[in-house]
């Protein structure tokens, strides 16, 4: 019989599970604290739980942890890239980025990805499976345990399309921000999507205070279709309408992610068109010089072109930042380390 994944249960579900066994409700609270606040590596570490109870938990439930396969550490900025092995043998990657305002972890939401964005290494090889809430949480937990440093910001922007794994994502967000767990502020959590329109509307109704980031990367339907196959399913106008609805419902300012690709989407005209899209959304624009990927022929624009692009946005009244390049001397881009490991 398949064991229940205990780390993916809400506190209310955990209480119900233990009440069925005749345990007091406070045992569920203790167990939840060990998993999500104290970040216990296994059930045997939960020393204030009776031994017989721990042994029963080990028999009845699956306790998800991740095995570290490889860690790459940048000599430039201290960024750490982790390759984790799941229990079924699949591997995923996560990144720890150190900023002056705190540590940020970028996690994966799927093993592989089926979105097919042409500038991204994550999608090469397609989608293998969705990650469970516990497997998303454990990326954050394992990095915090290993680094010994508090994780204050979480970005769901690694391998996978988060809104293609919707139910597991929402459960993960609630567990990560739970007051009796790690209690990461929802305002410090960003979820990136390439534009799964129905699920943007659903997310707006979840009463979450997270930041939604749209992977835009092009300002016309035609150009977006060239870069992102998801555009064959959802028109750009539909995606932008969904984002506008999200902003109206949540009051949370959106971020537009825009990967700058030399000769593809980095012209003055592209900047003007991007400003025209961002303005009505009151959106912040995050410019990302594309990270070179061996299997792709895209390269980043020159420094002067990037600087001019940003200045053109600002002349139009758009708040824009240039993403600080982290871990450039390691396999820093999404999917690169996993791809390299699978190719060896």
C-alpha positions as a LaTeX table, in Angstrom:
\begin{tabular}{lrrr}
\hline
Residue & $x$ (\AA) & $y$ (\AA) & $z$ (\AA) \\
\hline
Unk1 & 0.00 & 0.00 & 0.00 \\
Unk2 & 1.28 & 3.44 & $-0.91$ \\
Unk3 & 2.27 & 5.53 & 2.09 \\
Unk4 & 0.78 & 8.99 & 2.68 \\
Unk5 & 3.22 & 11.84 & 2.11 \\
Unk6 & 3.07 & 13.34 & 5.59 \\
Unk7 & 5.03 & 16.51 & 4.81 \\
Unk8 & 2.44 & 17.52 & 2.19 \\
Unk9 & $-0.43$ & 17.44 & 4.70 \\
Unk10 & $-1.89$ & 20.66 & 6.12 \\
Unk11 & $-2.01$ & 21.05 & 9.89 \\
Unk12 & $-5.77$ & 20.41 & 9.82 \\
Unk13 & $-5.28$ & 17.20 & 7.80 \\
Unk14 & $-2.53$ & 16.11 & 10.16 \\
Unk15 & $-4.78$ & 16.61 & 13.18 \\
Unk16 & $-7.52$ & 14.57 & 11.51 \\
Unk17 & $-5.07$ & 11.76 & 10.69 \\
Unk18 & $-3.84$ & 11.51 & 14.27 \\
Unk19 & $-7.29$ & 11.84 & 15.82 \\
Unk20 & $-8.31$ & 8.73 & 13.86 \\
Unk21 & $-5.56$ & 6.91 & 15.75 \\
Unk22 & $-6.71$ & 8.30 & 19.07 \\
Unk23 & $-3.84$ & 10.77 & 19.48 \\
Unk24 & $-4.30$ & 14.17 & 21.09 \\
Unk25 & $-4.43$ & 17.18 & 18.74 \\
Unk26 & $-1.25$ & 18.66 & 20.23 \\
Unk27 & 0.76 & 15.75 & 18.79 \\
Unk28 & $-0.12$ & 17.00 & 15.31 \\
Unk29 & 1.11 & 20.47 & 16.24 \\
Unk30 & 4.38 & 19.02 & 17.55 \\
Unk31 & 4.85 & 16.95 & 14.42 \\
Unk32 & 4.04 & 19.91 & 12.16 \\
Unk33 & 6.60 & 22.04 & 14.02 \\
Unk34 & 9.30 & 19.39 & 13.65 \\
Unk35 & 8.68 & 19.14 & 9.90 \\
Unk36 & 8.13 & 22.76 & 8.95 \\
Unk37 & 9.85 & 24.92 & 11.60 \\
Unk38 & 12.64 & 22.79 & 13.06 \\
Unk39 & 13.18 & 21.14 & 9.66 \\
Unk40 & 13.90 & 17.66 & 11.02 \\
Unk41 & 15.76 & 15.46 & 8.54 \\
Unk42 & 13.92 & 12.35 & 9.69 \\
Unk43 & 11.30 & 11.26 & 12.20 \\
Unk44 & 13.88 & 9.84 & 14.61 \\
Unk45 & 15.04 & 13.41 & 15.38 \\
Unk46 & 11.64 & 14.33 & 16.83 \\
Unk47 & 12.75 & 13.70 & 20.39 \\
Unk48 & 9.72 & 15.04 & 22.26 \\
Unk49 & 7.47 & 12.49 & 20.52 \\
Unk50 & 7.10 & 9.06 & 22.21 \\
Unk51 & 9.30 & 6.38 & 20.66 \\
Unk52 & 6.35 & 4.09 & 19.85 \\
Unk53 & 4.59 & 6.99 & 18.11 \\
Unk54 & 7.69 & 7.77 & 16.03 \\
Unk55 & 8.02 & 4.12 & 15.01 \\
Unk56 & 4.35 & 4.10 & 13.95 \\
Unk57 & 4.88 & 7.26 & 11.89 \\
Unk58 & 7.88 & 5.69 & 10.13 \\
Unk59 & 5.78 & 2.63 & 9.27 \\
Unk60 & 2.64 & 4.42 & 8.14 \\
Unk61 & 3.92 & 7.54 & 6.37 \\
Unk62 & 6.42 & 8.63 & 3.77 \\
Unk63 & 8.82 & 11.31 & 5.03 \\
Unk64 & 10.21 & 13.15 & 2.01 \\
Unk65 & 13.81 & 14.34 & 2.02 \\
Unk66 & 16.18 & 15.19 & $-0.83$ \\
Unk67 & 19.63 & 13.80 & $-1.49$ \\
Unk68 & 22.30 & 16.29 & $-2.51$ \\
Unk69 & 24.00 & 15.09 & $-5.71$ \\
Unk70 & 26.13 & 18.15 & $-6.41$ \\
Unk71 & 26.65 & 21.69 & $-5.18$ \\
Unk72 & 28.25 & 24.37 & $-7.34$ \\
Unk73 & 29.46 & 27.50 & $-5.55$ \\
Unk74 & 30.13 & 30.72 & $-7.42$ \\
Unk75 & 33.46 & 32.40 & $-6.69$ \\
Unk76 & 31.96 & 35.66 & $-7.95$ \\
Unk77 & 29.01 & 36.21 & $-5.62$ \\
Unk78 & 28.52 & 33.19 & $-3.35$ \\
Unk79 & 25.54 & 31.86 & $-5.29$ \\
Unk80 & 25.08 & 28.12 & $-4.70$ \\
Unk81 & 23.39 & 25.79 & $-7.18$ \\
Unk82 & 22.11 & 22.50 & $-5.79$ \\
Unk83 & 21.31 & 19.33 & $-7.70$ \\
Unk84 & 18.95 & 17.12 & $-5.68$ \\
Unk85 & 17.94 & 13.51 & $-6.27$ \\
Unk86 & 14.35 & 12.50 & $-5.56$ \\
Unk87 & 13.41 & 9.08 & $-4.23$ \\
Unk88 & 12.38 & 7.84 & $-7.66$ \\
Unk89 & 15.81 & 8.73 & $-9.09$ \\
Unk90 & 14.83 & 11.93 & $-10.89$ \\
Unk91 & 16.99 & 15.00 & $-10.29$ \\
Unk92 & 15.97 & 18.63 & $-9.81$ \\
Unk93 & 17.87 & 21.84 & $-9.15$ \\
Unk94 & 17.56 & 24.83 & $-6.86$ \\
Unk95 & 19.60 & 28.00 & $-6.34$ \\
Unk96 & 20.58 & 29.93 & $-3.21$ \\
Unk97 & 21.23 & 33.61 & $-3.93$ \\
Unk98 & 22.61 & 35.93 & $-1.28$ \\
Unk99 & 21.48 & 39.56 & $-1.39$ \\
Unk100 & 21.95 & 42.42 & 1.07 \\
Unk101 & 18.23 & 42.19 & 1.94 \\
Unk102 & 18.41 & 38.46 & 2.72 \\
Unk103 & 18.78 & 35.03 & 1.21 \\
Unk104 & 16.59 & 34.03 & $-1.71$ \\
Unk105 & 16.02 & 30.48 & $-2.92$ \\
Unk106 & 14.80 & 29.71 & $-6.42$ \\
Unk107 & 13.07 & 26.33 & $-6.57$ \\
Unk108 & 11.79 & 23.96 & $-9.23$ \\
Unk109 & 8.11 & 23.00 & $-9.43$ \\
Unk110 & 8.36 & 20.12 & $-11.92$ \\
Unk111 & 10.84 & 17.52 & $-13.10$ \\
Unk112 & 11.48 & 18.94 & $-16.54$ \\
Unk113 & 8.97 & 21.16 & $-18.31$ \\
Unk114 & 6.60 & 20.87 & $-21.26$ \\
Unk115 & 6.30 & 24.57 & $-22.10$ \\
Unk116 & 9.08 & 24.47 & $-24.72$ \\
Unk117 & 10.38 & 28.05 & $-24.38$ \\
Unk118 & 13.20 & 28.26 & $-26.90$ \\
Unk119 & 15.70 & 30.15 & $-24.72$ \\
Unk120 & 15.41 & 27.84 & $-21.70$ \\
Unk121 & 17.39 & 24.69 & $-20.86$ \\
Unk122 & 14.68 & 23.47 & $-18.45$ \\
Unk123 & 12.37 & 22.32 & $-21.19$ \\
Unk124 & 14.90 & 20.24 & $-23.15$ \\
Unk125 & 13.79 & 16.64 & $-22.66$ \\
Unk126 & 10.21 & 17.57 & $-21.80$ \\
Unk127 & 8.17 & 17.04 & $-18.64$ \\
Unk128 & 8.76 & 13.96 & $-16.50$ \\
Unk129 & 6.37 & 14.65 & $-13.62$ \\
Unk130 & 5.02 & 17.24 & $-11.21$ \\
Unk131 & 6.70 & 17.85 & $-7.87$ \\
Unk132 & 4.67 & 17.29 & $-4.73$ \\
Unk133 & 4.36 & 20.05 & $-2.10$ \\
Unk134 & 6.85 & 18.22 & 0.13 \\
Unk135 & 9.40 & 18.07 & $-2.69$ \\
Unk136 & 9.07 & 21.81 & $-3.28$ \\
Unk137 & 9.26 & 22.58 & 0.44 \\
Unk138 & 12.26 & 20.34 & 0.95 \\
Unk139 & 14.30 & 22.34 & $-1.57$ \\
Unk140 & 13.93 & 25.36 & 0.72 \\
Unk141 & 14.34 & 23.34 & 3.92 \\
Unk142 & 17.43 & 21.45 & 2.76 \\
Unk143 & 19.16 & 24.62 & 1.62 \\
Unk144 & 18.40 & 26.35 & 4.92 \\
Unk145 & 19.72 & 23.33 & 6.85 \\
Unk146 & 22.86 & 23.09 & 4.73 \\
Unk147 & 23.67 & 26.80 & 4.69 \\
Unk148 & 22.74 & 27.43 & 8.32 \\
Unk149 & 21.20 & 30.70 & 7.12 \\
Unk150 & 17.60 & 31.86 & 7.15 \\
Unk151 & 15.78 & 31.84 & 3.80 \\
Unk152 & 13.68 & 34.99 & 3.66 \\
Unk153 & 12.60 & 35.03 & $-0.01$ \\
Unk154 & 11.42 & 32.19 & $-2.23$ \\
Unk155 & 11.03 & 32.32 & $-5.99$ \\
Unk156 & 9.19 & 29.57 & $-7.86$ \\
Unk157 & 11.04 & 30.24 & $-11.07$ \\
Unk158 & 13.30 & 27.21 & $-11.54$ \\
Unk159 & 12.59 & 24.20 & $-13.73$ \\
Unk160 & 8.91 & 23.75 & $-14.57$ \\
Unk161 & 5.80 & 25.86 & $-15.06$ \\
Unk162 & 4.29 & 26.39 & $-11.58$ \\
Unk163 & 0.74 & 26.95 & $-12.82$ \\
Unk164 & 0.94 & 23.66 & $-14.72$ \\
Unk165 & 1.23 & 22.05 & $-11.26$ \\
Unk166 & $-1.48$ & 24.20 & $-9.75$ \\
Unk167 & $-2.91$ & 22.26 & $-6.80$ \\
Unk168 & 0.50 & 21.20 & $-5.49$ \\
Unk169 & 1.78 & 24.76 & $-5.90$ \\
Unk170 & $-1.02$ & 26.33 & $-3.86$ \\
Unk171 & $-0.61$ & 23.75 & $-1.09$ \\
Unk172 & 3.13 & 24.44 & $-1.07$ \\
Unk173 & 2.54 & 28.20 & $-0.77$ \\
Unk174 & 0.21 & 27.76 & 2.20 \\
Unk175 & 2.58 & 25.38 & 3.99 \\
Unk176 & 5.64 & 27.56 & 3.36 \\
Unk177 & 3.95 & 30.65 & 4.77 \\
Unk178 & 2.14 & 28.90 & 7.66 \\
Unk179 & 2.61 & 30.72 & 10.97 \\
Unk180 & 3.53 & 27.45 & 12.70 \\
Unk181 & 6.03 & 26.51 & 10.02 \\
Unk182 & 8.93 & 28.34 & 8.40 \\
Unk183 & 6.53 & 31.30 & 8.09 \\
Unk184 & 8.04 & 32.88 & 4.99 \\
Unk185 & 6.01 & 36.01 & 4.31 \\
Unk186 & 3.75 & 35.60 & 1.29 \\
Unk187 & 4.89 & 39.05 & 0.19 \\
Unk188 & 8.39 & 37.56 & $-0.07$ \\
Unk189 & 7.26 & 34.76 & $-2.39$ \\
Unk190 & 7.19 & 35.14 & $-6.18$ \\
Unk191 & 5.58 & 32.70 & $-8.59$ \\
Unk192 & 6.53 & 32.91 & $-12.25$ \\
Unk193 & 4.30 & 31.76 & $-15.09$ \\
Unk194 & 4.59 & 31.80 & $-18.86$ \\
Unk195 & 0.87 & 32.55 & $-18.97$ \\
Unk196 & $-1.55$ & 29.70 & $-18.16$ \\
Unk197 & $-4.60$ & 31.93 & $-18.42$ \\
Unk198 & $-7.29$ & 29.92 & $-16.54$ \\
Unk199 & $-4.97$ & 29.33 & $-13.60$ \\
Unk200 & $-4.00$ & 33.00 & $-13.34$ \\
Unk201 & $-7.69$ & 33.71 & $-12.73$ \\
Unk202 & $-7.87$ & 30.84 & $-10.21$ \\
Unk203 & $-4.79$ & 32.07 & $-8.37$ \\
Unk204 & $-6.36$ & 35.50 & $-7.99$ \\
Unk205 & $-9.17$ & 33.89 & $-5.96$ \\
Unk206 & $-6.87$ & 32.03 & $-3.50$ \\
Unk207 & $-6.50$ & 34.96 & $-1.08$ \\
Unk208 & $-2.72$ & 34.84 & $-1.28$ \\
Unk209 & $-0.42$ & 37.87 & $-1.02$ \\
Unk210 & 2.30 & 36.54 & $-3.30$ \\
Unk211 & 3.87 & 38.35 & $-6.26$ \\
Unk212 & 2.96 & 37.04 & $-9.71$ \\
Unk213 & 5.63 & 37.33 & $-12.38$ \\
Unk214 & 4.70 & 36.88 & $-16.03$ \\
Unk215 & 7.38 & 35.52 & $-18.34$ \\
Unk216 & 6.57 & 37.87 & $-21.21$ \\
Unk217 & 9.77 & 38.04 & $-23.32$ \\
Unk218 & 8.03 & 39.49 & $-26.39$ \\
Unk219 & 5.60 & 42.32 & $-27.06$ \\
Unk220 & 3.61 & 40.86 & $-29.96$ \\
Unk221 & 1.72 & 37.64 & $-30.36$ \\
Unk222 & 3.79 & 36.73 & $-33.42$ \\
Unk223 & 7.17 & 37.18 & $-31.75$ \\
Unk224 & 5.99 & 35.54 & $-28.54$ \\
Unk225 & 4.83 & 32.52 & $-30.55$ \\
Unk226 & 8.33 & 32.20 & $-31.98$ \\
Unk227 & 9.91 & 32.14 & $-28.52$ \\
Unk228 & 7.20 & 30.48 & $-26.43$ \\
Unk229 & 4.94 & 27.69 & $-27.74$ \\
Unk230 & 2.39 & 28.45 & $-24.98$ \\
Unk231 & 1.45 & 31.45 & $-27.14$ \\
Unk232 & $-0.12$ & 29.03 & $-29.60$ \\
Unk233 & $-2.72$ & 28.28 & $-26.94$ \\
Unk234 & $-3.22$ & 31.66 & $-25.31$ \\
Unk235 & $-3.25$ & 34.97 & $-27.15$ \\
Unk236 & $-1.09$ & 37.70 & $-25.63$ \\
Unk237 & $-4.20$ & 39.83 & $-25.13$ \\
Unk238 & $-5.80$ & 37.00 & $-23.09$ \\
Unk239 & $-2.71$ & 36.69 & $-20.91$ \\
Unk240 & $-2.56$ & 40.43 & $-20.26$ \\
Unk241 & $-6.30$ & 40.54 & $-19.44$ \\
Unk242 & $-5.78$ & 37.75 & $-16.89$ \\
Unk243 & $-2.86$ & 39.65 & $-15.35$ \\
Unk244 & $-4.93$ & 42.82 & $-15.13$ \\
Unk245 & $-7.67$ & 40.85 & $-13.37$ \\
Unk246 & $-5.09$ & 39.43 & $-10.94$ \\
Unk247 & $-3.89$ & 42.94 & $-10.10$ \\
Unk248 & $-7.45$ & 44.23 & $-9.59$ \\
Unk249 & $-8.39$ & 41.32 & $-7.36$ \\
Unk250 & $-5.24$ & 41.10 & $-5.22$ \\
Unk251 & $-3.81$ & 44.61 & $-5.33$ \\
Unk252 & $-0.43$ & 42.95 & $-5.78$ \\
Unk253 & 1.84 & 44.63 & $-8.31$ \\
Unk254 & 2.84 & 42.35 & $-11.16$ \\
Unk255 & 6.32 & 41.80 & $-12.51$ \\
Unk256 & 6.95 & 41.34 & $-16.21$ \\
Unk257 & 9.99 & 39.15 & $-16.84$ \\
Unk258 & 11.69 & 40.04 & $-20.11$ \\
Unk259 & 14.69 & 38.04 & $-21.33$ \\
Unk260 & 16.78 & 40.21 & $-23.64$ \\
Unk261 & 17.96 & 38.25 & $-26.67$ \\
Unk262 & 20.37 & 39.90 & $-29.08$ \\
Unk263 & 18.71 & 40.82 & $-32.38$ \\
Unk264 & 15.39 & 39.27 & $-31.35$ \\
Unk265 & 13.64 & 41.54 & $-28.82$ \\
Unk266 & 16.13 & 44.24 & $-27.83$ \\
Unk267 & 15.36 & 47.14 & $-30.17$ \\
Unk268 & 14.12 & 50.65 & $-29.33$ \\
Unk269 & 10.77 & 49.66 & $-30.85$ \\
Unk270 & 10.61 & 46.62 & $-28.55$ \\
Unk271 & 11.24 & 48.86 & $-25.53$ \\
Unk272 & 8.43 & 51.24 & $-26.57$ \\
Unk273 & 6.03 & 48.36 & $-27.11$ \\
Unk274 & 6.97 & 46.83 & $-23.74$ \\
Unk275 & 6.31 & 50.15 & $-22.02$ \\
Unk276 & 2.90 & 50.32 & $-23.66$ \\
Unk277 & 2.02 & 46.90 & $-22.21$ \\
Unk278 & 3.48 & 47.47 & $-18.75$ \\
Unk279 & 1.94 & 50.91 & $-18.16$ \\
Unk280 & $-1.75$ & 49.94 & $-17.94$ \\
Unk281 & $-0.83$ & 46.98 & $-15.69$ \\
Unk282 & 1.18 & 49.21 & $-13.32$ \\
Unk283 & 3.78 & 46.49 & $-13.69$ \\
Unk284 & 7.42 & 46.41 & $-12.76$ \\
Unk285 & 9.71 & 45.18 & $-15.56$ \\
Unk286 & 12.58 & 42.84 & $-14.75$ \\
Unk287 & 15.11 & 42.74 & $-17.58$ \\
Unk288 & 17.12 & 39.52 & $-17.85$ \\
Unk289 & 20.07 & 39.26 & $-20.24$ \\
Unk290 & 19.55 & 35.77 & $-21.65$ \\
Unk291 & 21.88 & 33.15 & $-20.19$ \\
Unk292 & 23.74 & 31.29 & $-22.96$ \\
Unk293 & 22.51 & 27.70 & $-23.34$ \\
Unk294 & 24.66 & 25.19 & $-25.22$ \\
Unk295 & 21.73 & 23.70 & $-27.12$ \\
Unk296 & 20.38 & 27.12 & $-28.20$ \\
Unk297 & 21.86 & 29.84 & $-30.40$ \\
Unk298 & 20.60 & 32.80 & $-28.39$ \\
Unk299 & 23.08 & 35.30 & $-26.93$ \\
Unk300 & 22.65 & 38.35 & $-24.73$ \\
Unk301 & 22.85 & 41.87 & $-26.21$ \\
Unk302 & 25.85 & 44.09 & $-25.59$ \\
Unk303 & 26.03 & 46.17 & $-22.43$ \\
Unk304 & 25.22 & 49.43 & $-24.26$ \\
Unk305 & 22.11 & 47.96 & $-25.90$ \\
Unk306 & 20.88 & 46.63 & $-22.55$ \\
Unk307 & 21.47 & 49.99 & $-20.88$ \\
Unk308 & 19.66 & 51.87 & $-23.66$ \\
Unk309 & 16.73 & 49.45 & $-23.50$ \\
Unk310 & 16.33 & 50.10 & $-19.76$ \\
Unk311 & 16.64 & 53.87 & $-20.23$ \\
Unk312 & 13.97 & 53.82 & $-22.97$ \\
Unk313 & 11.59 & 52.08 & $-20.59$ \\
Unk314 & 12.29 & 54.59 & $-17.84$ \\
Unk315 & 11.70 & 57.51 & $-20.23$ \\
Unk316 & 8.21 & 56.07 & $-20.69$ \\
Unk317 & 7.64 & 56.08 & $-16.92$ \\
Unk318 & 8.16 & 52.35 & $-16.43$ \\
Unk319 & 9.96 & 51.12 & $-13.34$ \\
Unk320 & 12.57 & 48.68 & $-14.63$ \\
Unk321 & 15.44 & 46.79 & $-13.07$ \\
Unk322 & 18.22 & 44.77 & $-14.62$ \\
Unk323 & 18.44 & 41.42 & $-12.93$ \\
Unk324 & 21.78 & 41.08 & $-11.24$ \\
Unk325 & 23.57 & 38.18 & $-12.89$ \\
Unk326 & 24.10 & 35.53 & $-10.24$ \\
Unk327 & 26.27 & 32.45 & $-10.55$ \\
Unk328 & 27.51 & 33.22 & $-14.04$ \\
Unk329 & 30.69 & 31.18 & $-13.46$ \\
Unk330 & 28.60 & 28.08 & $-12.64$ \\
Unk331 & 25.60 & 26.45 & $-14.38$ \\
Unk332 & 23.43 & 29.32 & $-13.22$ \\
Unk333 & 20.57 & 29.34 & $-15.71$ \\
Unk334 & 17.44 & 27.29 & $-15.12$ \\
Unk335 & 17.93 & 23.66 & $-16.11$ \\
Unk336 & 21.62 & 23.87 & $-17.01$ \\
Unk337 & 23.04 & 21.81 & $-14.13$ \\
Unk338 & 20.36 & 19.13 & $-14.45$ \\
Unk339 & 20.87 & 19.00 & $-18.21$ \\
Unk340 & 24.62 & 18.63 & $-17.80$ \\
Unk341 & 24.17 & 15.85 & $-15.22$ \\
Unk342 & 21.76 & 13.89 & $-17.43$ \\
Unk343 & 24.08 & 14.24 & $-20.43$ \\
Unk344 & 27.16 & 12.86 & $-18.64$ \\
\hline
\end{tabular}
